[in-house]
Amino acid sequence: MLDEQEIRSLVEKYIPGEGGDFLVQELIKHGPIPRLRDYIVKPGKVSDSIFGGKGSFFDKKHGRVVEFENPPLETKDGRPLRLMVRTDRISTHDINRGTIPFKDQVLAINHHHMLRVVERNIGTSQLEIGLGDNSVVIVAENLTALPFENVLRFYLAKTSTKTSLYQHYIHGGRFFSGHHLPDGLIANGLLPYLIDTPTTKSDEHDLPTSQRELIEQGLVKELDYIILKNASAVAFGMAYKHLIQRGIILADTKLEHGINREGKVVSQDELFTMDSSRYWLKDDYDEQVRFLKEEKINELNPRNFSKEFARDFSSGDQPYDYDQRVLIAVRYIQGIQEITGHQFIPDMRSKEERILGGLQKIFDEMVR
């Protein structure tokens, strides 16, 4: 396992040649795969997506919605495909803060590790092609997406996000996403039970909603929601059990789902990663609980391996500076080593090589 100084040296060695943030759109437009040159890429917070058919996204730079229609993109047996390219961008409070070295690879490893833990419970849109756990290119079925995220919470996680459960609770709210909450809950303390708190998906702000509202608005069928809710709860339990054995507490997570061509509800995109979940060190958490009981502290603030750590560096609309980027990268790499129990071994090729190599393999072996 790499220690903190070794990780820092690795990050500082990587930064001069990382190439900064760049658009996948420009890469495929001028790249070596002719079939892709006319496709419009849909940018995302974690991954940029390439798929056939109609799509849209909000272009923040120009303040407008971009609608597009790509040519079909299918497997040799006609299954619609979605190619996802993980980025190393990071955003907090809906503001892009720049890039974090190795974040794309770390989250890819994180996702694949947890996918193996929960796949039998929650299903997946992902298709296996042997790209490797740290591949920043993922190939999946292009699902009929359900237009909300299912956020599962086991702890009242402290956060500055205005629409969060924590902010709602400390300002007096006791009813959230269809759940009644008791008085007396503390920051980062246990909730009475694992609660589902869905949010609407948006290019701007994700807003809390509830099972009842989603069904009444026709955004999901009642049976489909029950299926994904129950499957997600079981998957959360499996992930929690797995991580607690690694000395890590899973406080919450957000999951996305869609319907595949067989009509089944399955998960899509990232699963239980440090960007979609809150991970806390159990030993540190238990020690703080002890101090809380002894009235030496009045709230819990455990050491975490999640994007919450990065939020603490956020200031206005400013990007992260060099030192902040290094510190955040170190924490991500420390986190993935804790989660997997294995040393982080990076792919030191350029971003262009890693992305184009993955896309080329998919086209050579899978695309019609």
N, C-alpha and C positions, 0 to 999 in steps of 0.2 A: 504494500500500500504506500502511496506517496504521502509524505508528511507535508505540513503547511508550507514550509520553505521550498520544498521540491515542486509543489504545485505552483507556487508564485513564480519560480524560475521558468517553469514550462509556459505559463501564461505570458510572461514578459518576453520570452523568446518568440512566441507565436505572433504577438501584436504587430511587429513591423511588417510582416508579410501577409496579414489577414485580408487586405484588400478593401476594408470598410464595408458599408452596406451597399448592395447593388440590387438591381431589379432582375428577377428571374425572367421577366418579360423580355428584356434586352438580350439576355443570355440565349434564350431559345430562338429569338428573332434572327440572330446572327450565328447560331450554333450549327453543329454538324448533322442535325436530324431534320431533314427537309420537311417531313410530315408535321412537325411542330411549329414551323415558322409562321403560320397564319392563325395560330391559336391565341386567344386573349387569356391572360393569367388573372385569376381572382386572388388579390392579396388578402392575407389574413393576419391575425395577431401572432399566431405561432407558426403557421404554415401557409405558403402560397399554393394554390390549387389549379390544376389543368384538367379540364373535362370537356366532353362533347355536349352540345345542346345549348339551351339558353341559360344565362346567368346575369348577375348584376352585382355591383358593389358601390359603396360611397367613396368617391374620390375626395379625401379631405383637403388636398392641396388646392383643388379647383372648386370645392364646395358643391359638387354635383353628383348625381347618381349616373353611373356608367352601365348601360345595358349592352349585352353582346349575345351572339349565337355562334358557337364553334361547330366545326364539322364533327361528325360522330367519332368517338374514341372508344373502341371496344376490344375485348379479348377475341381470340380466334373462334370461340363458341358463342360470341354475341353478348357477353356480359359487359355492361357499361362500366367504364373505368374512370377513376379519379386518381391523378398523380399528385401527391402532396410533397412539397419541398420545404423541409424545416428551415427556418431562418434563425439567425442569432440576434434578431431584433428583440428589444425589451420595451414594454410600455407599462406605465403605472398611472393611475388616475386618468386613463384614456389619453395619455400623452406619450408619444414615442420618445424614449430616452436615449436612443442610439443602439449600439450592438455590444454584446458580451462575448468575449472569446470563448470558443468551445461550447457555448450554450446549445447550439443546434445538435451537436453530437451527444452531449450529456442528456438532453431530453429524449433523444432517440433511444439511447440505451435504457433510460428510465422507463419509457413507454413499453419497450419490448420485454423488459424484465417483469413488469407488472402485468402485461398482457398474458404471459404464461401462467400467472397466478389466478387470473379471474376469467379467462376466455370461456371456459366451459359454463360459467354462470351467466355471462352477459352477452356472449356472442361478439362478433367483430366483422367489420366490412373489409378488413385487411386481407390481402392475398399474398401468399408466401412465394418468394422467387429467389431466395438465397442471397439477399443483398447485405446481410449482416446487421447486428444490433445497432451499430453506430452509423449506419447509412442515413444520410439526411434526406434521401428520397424514399418515399413509401408508396406502394401501389395498393389500391383498394377498389372495391366496387363503388360505383357512384350511386349512392342510395337516394331514395326520396326522403330528404331530410325532414325531421320533425322540428318546427321552428321555435325551439326553446332549449335551454340547458337545464338539466336536472341537477340541482345543487343539493348534496347530502351533507348534513352537519351533525356532528356528535359532540362538539364543544362550542361554547360561545366565544368564537375567536375574535380577539381585539383587532380592529382595523379602522383606518380613517376613511374608508370608502363610504360615501354618504348614503348609498342605498343598501348597505349591509344590515344583517340582523343585529349586529352589535350596536351600531349607531341608532337603529330603531329602538332597541331595548333600553339603552342608557338615557334616551330622551322620553322614556315613559311608556313606550309601546309594549303591549303584552299579547298582541294578536298578530301573527306574521305568517303569510302564505298558508292560511288555513289552520294554523297551530296556536293553541292557547299556551302561554308560557307563565310560569309562576314568578312571584317576587323572589328576590334574594339570590339570583344568579350572579356570578362574578366573572370578570374578564378572564377569558381562556379557561373557564371552568366547564365541567361536564354539563350538558343539557339533560333534561329528564329522559330523553330517548333519542334515537337517530331520527332526524326529521328531514323530509324532502321539501325543498324550497325552490321550486322552479323559477327561472327568469326568462324573460323574452330575449331573443337574440337580436342584436343590433350592431351596425357598424359604428354607432355613436355610444349609447349607454344601455347596458343591460338592466332591465327593471324587474323587480320582484313581482311574481304573480302566484297563482295557486292551481291545484289540480282542477278545482271546480271552474275557475275562470277559463282555463285552457280548453276544457271540454265545452263550456257554454259558447265560447268564441269559435268553435269548430276547428281549432288548431290541432286537435288530436282526438281520436276515438277513445271512449272511456275504457274499453278493453285493452287497447294498445298502451294507455297510460298505466293501467294496473299491472300489465306485464312488465313494462320497463321499470316501474317503481319497485316491484318485488324483486326482479332480477338485479337491479342496482343495489338494493339493500343487502342481498346475499353476497354480491361481489364486494361491497364495502366491508362486510364481515370477514370475508376471506382475505382481503387486502390488509385489514386491521390485524388479524391474527398473524399473518405472515410478517408484517412490519414490526409488531411488538416483540417478536422473537429476535429481531435485529436491533432491538433497543430503541425503536422509533414509534412514536404515537401518530396515528393518522387522525387529524382533527376534523377535516372536511375535504370534500372534493367536488368537482363539477364534471358531469358527463353529458355527452351529446349522443343522440340516437337517430336512426333513420330506418326506413323499411326497404329490405332488399327485394330482388326480383321474385323470390319465393313467397313474399308477403310477410316475412318475419321481421320483428323489431330487433335490431342489433345495434351495438355501439359503433361509433365512428370517431375518427381522429384520436387524440391523445387520451391515455388512461392512467390515472393516478400518478401524474408527474409533479415535479416541484413547482410547475407553473399553474397546474390545475388543482393542486391540493396544498394543504398545510401539513408539514412534517415537523414534529418536535422531538427533541432528545428525551427519552423516557427518564433517564437517571436525573437529569436536570429538572424535569417537571416534578418528579416525586420529591426531590429535595425542596423545591419551592412549596409544594403542598404541605410538607412538614413545617416549614417556617410560617406558612399561613395559619396553620392550626395553633402555632405557638405565638401568634399575633405579632410576629416580627416584620411581616409584610402584609399589605392589604389587597394585592392582586398578583396574578401569576403572569410572568413574562419569560417563558422557557426559550432556550436556545433553539432556533429553527433552521430548517433547510427547506426554504421555499421562497417564492418571489416576495413574500412579506418582508424578508430581510432587505431586499433591494428598495422597497417602498420607503424605508427609513432614510434613504439618501435623496429622495425626490425633493426638489425645490422649484416651485412655480412651474414654468414650462421649460426649464433648463435640461439639456442632455447631461448624462453622467460624464464626469471628467476622467482622466486617465487613471488616477488612483482608485476612484470609485469602481470603475470597470474591472480593475484588477481584483479588488476585494470581493466583488460580486462573483466573478469567475472562480475565484478560489473557493468560495462558499458552495457554489454549484458542484464543483468537482469533489469537494469533501463530502457533500451530500450523496452523490452517486456512489462513492466508495462505501459509505455507511449503508446505503440501501441494498447494494448488490453483494457487498462483502468482498469485492474484487478491486484490484488496482485499475485506475482509469488509464487506458492505453489509447491515445488519440490517433486519428488519421491526419497526418500532417500535410497531405496534399492540399492544393489550393481549392477554394470553394468551387471554382469552375470545373476542375477535374472531378471533384466528388459528385457534383450535381449531374454533369453531363455523362459521367460514367454510369451512374445509376439509371438515368433516363434511357441511355443506349441499351443497357441490358434488358430493360423492360420491353423496349420496342423489338429487340432481337428475338426474345423468347416468348412474348405474350400477346403483343398487339396484332390485330388482324390487318 
